[in-house]
Amino acid sequence: MPGVIGRVGTILGEHQLNIGNFALGRSSRDHTGTALAVVQLDGKVTDAVLQALRGVEAITDARLVTL
């Protein structure tokens, strides 16, 4: 869906989070499947950040994974 990546970047910027790496993939090659983004961030991800991301209509889930 157009604009989702930009919206994610805007939300992260509003929360003073810098994107270190952004990887995006799709579940199908015909561009009709769902997409998965893995975003590596510089800084602490708060519940407010996750809630803001979840508030984007096209985003079905947002999770924090700490490696």
C-alpha positions as CSV (number, residue, x, y, z in Angstrom):
1,M,0.0,0.0,0.0
2,P,1.5,3.3,-1.0
3,G,2.6,5.6,1.8
4,V,3.1,3.1,4.6
5,I,6.9,3.1,4.6
6,G,6.8,6.9,4.7
7,R,4.2,6.9,7.6
8,V,6.4,4.5,9.6
9,G,9.4,6.8,9.1
10,T,7.4,9.8,10.2
11,I,6.2,8.1,13.3
12,L,9.6,7.0,14.2
13,G,11.0,10.4,13.6
14,E,8.4,12.0,15.7
15,H,9.6,9.8,18.6
16,Q,13.2,10.7,17.9
17,L,14.1,7.2,16.7
18,N,16.7,6.8,14.0
19,I,16.3,3.9,11.5
20,G,19.6,1.9,11.3
21,N,18.3,-0.6,8.9
22,F,14.9,-1.2,7.1
23,A,14.2,-4.6,5.4
24,L,10.9,-5.2,3.5
25,G,9.6,-8.4,2.0
26,R,6.3,-9.7,0.5
27,S,4.5,-12.9,1.0
28,S,3.9,-13.4,-2.7
29,R,5.6,-12.3,-5.9
30,D,2.4,-11.0,-7.5
31,H,2.2,-7.9,-5.2
32,T,-1.1,-9.0,-3.7
33,G,0.2,-10.6,-0.5
34,T,1.0,-9.0,2.8
35,A,4.3,-7.4,3.5
36,L,6.7,-7.8,6.4
37,A,9.1,-5.0,7.6
38,V,11.9,-5.5,10.0
39,V,13.2,-2.1,11.2
40,Q,16.4,-1.8,13.2
41,L,16.3,1.3,15.4
42,D,18.8,3.4,17.3
43,G,17.1,4.1,20.6
44,K,14.4,2.8,23.0
45,V,11.1,1.7,21.5
46,T,8.3,2.6,23.9
47,D,4.7,1.5,24.1
48,A,3.7,4.8,22.7
49,V,5.8,4.1,19.5
50,L,4.2,0.7,19.1
51,Q,0.7,2.1,19.7
52,A,1.3,4.8,17.1
53,L,2.5,2.2,14.5
54,R,-0.5,0.0,15.3
55,G,-2.7,2.9,14.6
56,V,-1.8,3.0,10.9
57,E,-4.6,1.4,9.1
58,A,-2.4,-0.8,6.8
59,I,-0.4,-2.1,9.7
60,T,-1.9,-5.3,11.2
61,D,0.7,-5.8,14.0
62,A,3.8,-4.2,15.4
63,R,6.1,-6.0,17.8
64,L,9.3,-5.3,19.6
65,V,12.0,-7.9,19.2
66,T,15.2,-7.5,21.1
67,L,18.2,-9.5,19.9
